């Protein structure tokens, strides 16, 4: 337990109203979106400015209190579950200011608690574009996006969060402010610490301010839905579009199981009789959009699409993408427990990965709905189950093992955008090497000798 005297020190640092000590308050921060056992923190602290944040981190280190930094808690791999050793949760929702949007030099500076979608909207008001769009963007925060290197529907063409981090400053374990990167397009001053911090999941430092690259928005776009009577045809169509040297803004996949749940939830008019659909959007200069859309439609027809529907206006396009963004909540309604994975493979291996997921569902007698960012090889097989059924959940665990084994055998990766956290750390050596784990552990020990920065995540030893 945290002593009363230490609690008072935290209260002196951030104000009594920003230190949460009651059991219900602390339990609210004991879990995230991963299917893992919750851990109630000893204390929850909410700094509201940089000075307070630095003081809190220094206090934690001086008193050997493990830190878990939490934005919105949408993490899907256990990255924001507190440590069992009297863990302290530091909330970033009090650090929620957009400090600058520079229209001339195309960058913005934000605090880590800024909500992703709200930031994108503010940028759009200035006639600019922030492309990263994780599925949880309506509530997820920029700090969490950087910590997990979040992706999204537009990742195929525009990249992921790390591609938009120009620089940042963060507090080290001693509460000292470290600055890296710049507001300039080019910067090779010192080590690329910003690159190191992206996807570090709070294990190496705590973000204070983040400099993000902005771009001009595309002038035009066209969205379409392709319907298939065979899953393999849909997955092969993905490979054929990329092979035609067209890079859509988005290229999304939903199988029939996902379709049925999404349509029941959204009433978007999706073809539930289809074996699978692809949702595609091309964007850019109007002439380029017309040319690329024609190539995509040709690829879809050649691959065996039974129908290709082009969105007639912005409203219809919005309806399609809202349906896709609601895939997870729609599937989550089906059973008490939803296990969402994000095994990712080279794009050419999408047909093999989709076939393997379907075989695994049959082998373990499980309901699996699959959707995801097929254009960049990032699929989300979603297992619908009930964790209270021990026999069923044991099959789920074996199925997940099997899914990762297949992804790695196809030269893929454990995670395309959800991070490693606690949920996937046991597979890290299988994808990398013992030398990689040892190197990472040595770096972690040098930076954080007391192991208080989100311990037990990514590399467990």
Secondary structure, 3 states (H helix, E strand, C coil): CCCHHHHHHHHHHHCHHHEECCHHHHHCCCCCCCCCCCCCCCEEEECCCHHHHHHHHHHHHHCCCCEEEECCCCCCCCCCCCCCCCCEEEECCCCCCEEEEECCCCEEEEECCCEHHHHHHHHHHCCEECCCCCCCCCCCEHHHHHHHCCCCCCHHHHCCHHHHEEEEEEECCCCCEEEEECCCCCCCCCCCHHHHHCCCCCCCCEEEEEEEECEECCCEEEEEEEEECCHHHHHHHHHHHHHCCCCCCEEEEEEHHHHHHHHHHHCCCCCCCCCEEEEEEEEECHHHHHHHHHHHHHHHHHHCCCEEEECCCHHHHHHHHHHHHCHHHHHHCCCCEEEECCCECCHHHHHHHHHHHHHHHHHCCCEEEEEEEHHHCEEEEEEEECCCCHHHHHHHHHHHHHHHHHHHHCCCECCCCCCCCCCCHHHHHHHCCHHHHHHHHHHHHHHCCCCCECCCCCCCC
